[in-house]
Amino acid sequence: MLYPEGVHIGQGGVSTAARRITMGRPSENPMSGERRRRVVVDVYLLLARDGQVLLSQRANTGYGDGAYEPPSGQLSDRETIVETAIRIAGGAGISIETENVTLAHVMHDVSGGGRIAFFLAVSGWEGEPTAPDVGWFPFAELPTNMLDRARVALRHYEEGMRFSTYPAFAPPTHLAC
């Protein structure tokens, strides 16, 4: 099969150059000329200890400022999800290692323009969070001023659910059991 210049298919799948074609703003599929939808990829850190989870208060984002959510950031070009997690941890004042990061939950947020959120559990870290906008909250007593999608994801994580769609939709009646 012929691929556009810069796209290579190897043992690991599509190369970084090919991934750039489908991430971000809508772009044209070089193979068919169709416009592709591009979604935002969010990465959240789930740092938990003694029944509590670390949450940060949003500020200067233009969306949900003042609300709490786990420390988060958006995937940058040519950055892996784990590299994003390490960057986010540094912003919270802690240091994490690749081997301490595992996938905890994936949420497909279809409430707006479309987002995919990776919630990554961190089993160990060095340092204590030093950012002024972070704090530890009991899972059972999360703040009331929390982004709803983050609250839902944390609930799913606690229930052992690995994937969710936000907002949750009931299956069409013809598909219900």
Backbone torsions as a table, in degrees:
resi	resn	phi	psi	omega
1	MET	NA	142.4	178.2
2	LEU	-90.0	135.0	178.5
3	TYR	-119.4	154.9	178.5
4	PRO	-60.1	157.0	178.9
5	GLU	-55.2	134.1	179.0
6	GLY	91.8	-6.9	179.2
7	VAL	-100.8	126.3	-179.1
8	HIS	-129.7	135.0	177.8
9	ILE	-108.4	120.6	-180.0
10	GLY	-129.9	-162.6	-178.5
11	GLN	-60.8	-32.9	-178.1
12	GLY	-85.1	1.5	-179.7
13	GLY	101.7	-149.7	-176.5
14	VAL	-74.5	138.4	-178.2
15	SER	-69.4	169.1	178.0
16	THR	-57.3	-39.1	-179.8
17	ALA	-59.4	-39.4	179.5
18	ALA	-71.2	-37.1	179.0
19	ARG	-62.9	-34.5	179.4
20	ARG	-62.2	-26.6	-179.8
21	ILE	-64.7	-32.1	-171.9
22	THR	-107.3	0.1	-178.6
23	MET	-107.8	142.7	176.2
24	GLY	101.7	-138.7	-179.5
25	ARG	-71.2	161.2	177.8
26	PRO	-55.1	138.4	179.0
27	SER	-133.6	170.0	-179.7
28	GLU	-93.7	134.4	175.5
29	ASN	-71.6	117.1	-177.2
30	PRO	-65.6	-20.1	-179.5
31	MET	-81.3	-40.0	-173.3
32	SER	-116.2	-14.4	-176.3
33	GLY	82.1	-2.4	178.5
34	GLU	-72.5	151.7	174.4
35	ARG	-82.8	133.2	179.0
36	ARG	-101.6	146.4	175.5
37	ARG	-83.9	136.6	178.9
38	ARG	-116.9	137.8	-177.5
39	VAL	-116.5	157.5	175.0
40	VAL	-82.3	136.9	176.7
41	VAL	-108.9	116.1	177.8
42	ASP	-101.3	147.4	176.3
43	VAL	-125.9	126.7	179.6
44	TYR	-117.1	140.8	175.5
45	LEU	-99.1	130.1	175.4
46	LEU	-108.4	97.4	176.5
47	LEU	-104.6	116.8	-176.6
48	ALA	-128.7	144.4	174.2
49	ARG	-158.2	141.5	177.0
50	ASP	49.7	41.6	178.1
51	GLY	74.7	11.9	-179.7
52	GLN	-120.4	156.3	178.2
53	VAL	-124.7	144.1	178.5
54	LEU	-81.3	126.8	177.8
55	LEU	-124.7	149.4	175.9
56	SER	-120.7	152.5	-179.1
57	GLN	-96.3	126.8	-178.4
58	ARG	-68.2	142.6	177.9
59	ALA	-152.2	140.6	174.5
60	ASN	58.0	36.5	178.6
61	THR	-107.3	-20.9	-176.6
62	GLY	86.4	-2.8	177.8
63	TYR	-142.4	121.1	175.2
64	GLY	65.5	23.5	-180.0
65	ASP	-57.9	135.1	-177.4
66	GLY	94.4	-16.5	179.2
67	ALA	-84.8	155.9	179.4
68	TYR	-97.1	152.1	173.4
69	GLU	-164.1	163.9	174.5
70	PRO	-61.6	154.4	177.1
71	PRO	-51.6	134.3	-173.7
72	SER	-148.6	168.8	175.7
73	GLY	-167.3	171.0	178.4
74	GLN	-99.5	145.5	176.2
75	LEU	-61.9	129.4	178.0
76	SER	-95.0	160.6	176.9
77	ASP	-54.4	136.8	175.2
78	ARG	61.4	26.7	179.2
79	GLU	-118.9	138.0	176.4
80	THR	-81.4	166.1	178.9
81	ILE	-62.9	-40.0	179.5
82	VAL	-68.8	-38.1	175.2
83	GLU	-61.8	-37.8	175.9
84	THR	-62.5	-43.7	179.3
85	ALA	-59.9	-42.6	179.4
86	ILE	-63.8	-40.9	178.0
87	ARG	-63.4	-44.1	179.8
88	ILE	-62.9	-43.9	180.0
89	ALA	-59.1	-43.2	178.4
90	GLY	-59.4	-37.8	177.9
91	GLY	-67.0	-24.8	178.2
92	ALA	-88.7	-5.4	178.1
93	GLY	92.2	15.4	178.1
94	ILE	-124.5	166.9	178.9
95	SER	-121.3	131.6	178.0
96	ILE	-125.3	156.7	178.4
97	GLU	-110.5	149.7	-179.2
98	THR	-51.3	-43.1	-175.7
99	GLU	-69.4	-10.3	179.0
100	ASN	-97.5	5.7	-176.3
101	VAL	-109.5	125.9	176.9
102	THR	-133.5	154.5	178.1
103	LEU	-73.1	126.0	-179.3
104	ALA	-108.0	-38.8	-175.4
105	HIS	-162.7	147.2	172.8
106	VAL	-123.9	131.4	178.9
107	MET	-123.2	128.1	173.3
108	HIS	-97.3	109.4	-177.9
109	ASP	-94.7	110.3	-179.3
110	VAL	-106.6	15.3	-176.1
111	SER	-73.7	-21.9	-179.2
112	GLY	-128.8	-122.9	-178.9
113	GLY	-80.6	-6.6	179.1
114	GLY	105.6	122.8	179.4
115	ARG	-142.2	150.0	170.0
116	ILE	-119.6	126.1	-178.8
117	ALA	-116.3	126.9	174.9
118	PHE	-102.5	118.7	176.3
119	PHE	-99.4	116.5	-175.2
120	LEU	-109.5	123.5	176.6
121	ALA	-80.0	138.7	179.2
122	VAL	-116.8	118.3	-174.3
123	SER	-86.9	-12.4	178.8
124	GLY	-165.5	149.9	179.8
125	TRP	-154.7	164.2	177.2
126	GLU	-112.1	140.0	178.8
127	GLY	92.0	172.8	176.1
128	GLU	-115.9	141.9	178.8
129	PRO	-54.5	128.8	-177.0
130	THR	-113.4	-11.5	-179.8
131	ALA	-62.6	139.0	-175.7
132	PRO	-68.4	-17.2	-175.1
133	ASP	-101.1	18.1	-179.6
134	VAL	-116.8	153.3	177.5
135	GLY	-163.7	162.4	179.7
136	TRP	-93.3	132.0	-179.6
137	PHE	-130.7	137.4	175.7
138	PRO	-62.3	138.7	177.5
139	PHE	-56.0	-34.8	-177.2
140	ALA	-78.3	-11.1	-177.4
141	GLU	-136.2	58.8	-180.0
142	LEU	-68.2	150.5	-179.2
143	PRO	-61.1	150.1	179.5
144	THR	-71.9	-30.4	179.8
145	ASN	-92.4	68.0	-179.7
146	MET	-120.0	145.0	174.9
147	LEU	-60.5	132.9	-175.0
148	ASP	-60.3	-43.4	-177.9
149	ARG	-62.8	-33.6	177.0
150	ALA	-69.3	-41.8	177.5
151	ARG	-60.1	-46.2	-179.7
152	VAL	-62.3	-44.2	-179.6
153	ALA	-63.2	-41.4	178.5
154	LEU	-63.8	-39.4	177.5
155	ARG	-62.7	-45.3	178.8
156	HIS	-62.2	-41.0	178.5
157	TYR	-59.7	-46.3	179.2
158	GLU	-62.9	-31.3	-179.9
159	GLU	-84.2	-1.8	179.6
160	GLY	82.0	11.5	179.5
161	MET	-78.5	129.8	-175.1
162	ARG	-94.5	-19.1	-177.7
163	PHE	-144.0	143.4	174.7
164	SER	-150.4	163.2	173.3
165	THR	-115.8	137.3	179.0
166	TYR	-123.1	132.5	-10.5
167	PRO	-68.4	156.5	-179.1
168	ALA	-69.2	138.7	178.5
169	PHE	-117.0	141.3	172.8
170	ALA	-75.7	142.4	178.6
171	PRO	-64.5	150.0	176.1
172	PRO	-54.3	147.7	-175.7
173	THR	-57.7	-31.2	-179.2
174	HIS	-73.7	-13.3	177.3
175	LEU	-102.4	-11.6	-178.0
176	ALA	-69.3	146.7	179.7
177	CYS	-80.4	NA	NA
